[in-house]
Amino acid sequence: MQEVASANSTTTYSAVCAELNTLRLIDGSKGTLSLRYTKEDTPFFNADLTDFLCLTQMESYKLTAQEYLDRQDEYVILIYVDITGGKAHCLEVIVNDWVIRMDDTDLDGEL
C-alpha cells in the first residue's frame, strides 16, 4: 500500500499499484485477483481475473474475449483504497487507464 498524491498535492490517497505480466490468459479459466488488508480476513477486492480484464475491451472492436486477451500481455492495475476505522474499502480500480467502478457489486452478477 502506498500514498498517492492528487494533482494539486493537497490530498493523498491510499492505493495499491501493481504491474501484471502474464503468459497466456485463457477465457473461462479460473484465476482470481484477490486483495486483502492485513488486518482483515476477507478480501476487499476479489474478481475473476479474465472477466475483470475483459471489462477494458472496447465494444466497438468485434473481438472475442480470447482474441482480446491474446492481444494484451501487460496490465497496469491501480486500486484506490479507503481504510476507515481499520476496514479497507475499494474506491476505484484503474486498469491500463480504464476506470472500473466496482460500487460493492459482485462481478459475477454484472457480467
Secondary structure as a PSIPRED ss2 file (coil, helix, strand):
# PSIPRED VFORMAT (PSIPRED V4.0)

   1 M C   1.000  0.000  0.000
   2 Q E   0.000  0.000  1.000
   3 E E   0.000  0.000  1.000
   4 V E   0.000  0.000  1.000
   5 A E   0.000  0.000  1.000
   6 S C   1.000  0.000  0.000
   7 A C   1.000  0.000  0.000
   8 N C   1.000  0.000  0.000
   9 S C   1.000  0.000  0.000
  10 T C   1.000  0.000  0.000
  11 T C   1.000  0.000  0.000
  12 T E   0.000  0.000  1.000
  13 Y E   0.000  0.000  1.000
  14 S E   0.000  0.000  1.000
  15 A E   0.000  0.000  1.000
  16 V E   0.000  0.000  1.000
  17 C E   0.000  0.000  1.000
  18 A E   0.000  0.000  1.000
  19 E E   0.000  0.000  1.000
  20 L E   0.000  0.000  1.000
  21 N E   0.000  0.000  1.000
  22 T C   1.000  0.000  0.000
  23 L C   1.000  0.000  0.000
  24 R C   1.000  0.000  0.000
  25 L C   1.000  0.000  0.000
  26 I C   1.000  0.000  0.000
  27 D C   1.000  0.000  0.000
  28 G C   1.000  0.000  0.000
  29 S C   1.000  0.000  0.000
  30 K C   1.000  0.000  0.000
  31 G C   1.000  0.000  0.000
  32 T E   0.000  0.000  1.000
  33 L E   0.000  0.000  1.000
  34 S E   0.000  0.000  1.000
  35 L E   0.000  0.000  1.000
  36 R C   1.000  0.000  0.000
  37 Y C   1.000  0.000  0.000
  38 T C   1.000  0.000  0.000
  39 K C   1.000  0.000  0.000
  40 E C   1.000  0.000  0.000
  41 D C   1.000  0.000  0.000
  42 T C   1.000  0.000  0.000
  43 P C   1.000  0.000  0.000
  44 F C   1.000  0.000  0.000
  45 F E   0.000  0.000  1.000
  46 N E   0.000  0.000  1.000
  47 A E   0.000  0.000  1.000
  48 D E   0.000  0.000  1.000
  49 L H   0.000  1.000  0.000
  50 T H   0.000  1.000  0.000
  51 D H   0.000  1.000  0.000
  52 F H   0.000  1.000  0.000
  53 L H   0.000  1.000  0.000
  54 C H   0.000  1.000  0.000
  55 L C   1.000  0.000  0.000
  56 T C   1.000  0.000  0.000
  57 Q C   1.000  0.000  0.000
  58 M C   1.000  0.000  0.000
  59 E C   1.000  0.000  0.000
  60 S C   1.000  0.000  0.000
  61 Y C   1.000  0.000  0.000
  62 K C   1.000  0.000  0.000
  63 L C   1.000  0.000  0.000
  64 T C   1.000  0.000  0.000
  65 A H   0.000  1.000  0.000
  66 Q H   0.000  1.000  0.000
  67 E H   0.000  1.000  0.000
  68 Y H   0.000  1.000  0.000
  69 L H   0.000  1.000  0.000
  70 D H   0.000  1.000  0.000
  71 R H   0.000  1.000  0.000
  72 Q C   1.000  0.000  0.000
  73 D C   1.000  0.000  0.000
  74 E E   0.000  0.000  1.000
  75 Y E   0.000  0.000  1.000
  76 V E   0.000  0.000  1.000
  77 I E   0.000  0.000  1.000
  78 L E   0.000  0.000  1.000
  79 I E   0.000  0.000  1.000
  80 Y E   0.000  0.000  1.000
  81 V E   0.000  0.000  1.000
  82 D E   0.000  0.000  1.000
  83 I E   0.000  0.000  1.000
  84 T E   0.000  0.000  1.000
  85 G C   1.000  0.000  0.000
  86 G C   1.000  0.000  0.000
  87 K E   0.000  0.000  1.000
  88 A E   0.000  0.000  1.000
  89 H E   0.000  0.000  1.000
  90 C E   0.000  0.000  1.000
  91 L E   0.000  0.000  1.000
  92 E E   0.000  0.000  1.000
  93 V E   0.000  0.000  1.000
  94 I E   0.000  0.000  1.000
  95 V E   0.000  0.000  1.000
  96 N C   1.000  0.000  0.000
  97 D C   1.000  0.000  0.000
  98 W E   0.000  0.000  1.000
  99 V E   0.000  0.000  1.000
 100 I E   0.000  0.000  1.000
 101 R C   1.000  0.000  0.000
 102 M C   1.000  0.000  0.000
 103 D C   1.000  0.000  0.000
 104 D C   1.000  0.000  0.000
 105 T C   1.000  0.000  0.000
 106 D C   1.000  0.000  0.000
 107 L H   0.000  1.000  0.000
 108 D H   0.000  1.000  0.000
 109 G H   0.000  1.000  0.000
 110 E H   0.000  1.000  0.000
 111 L C   1.000  0.000  0.000
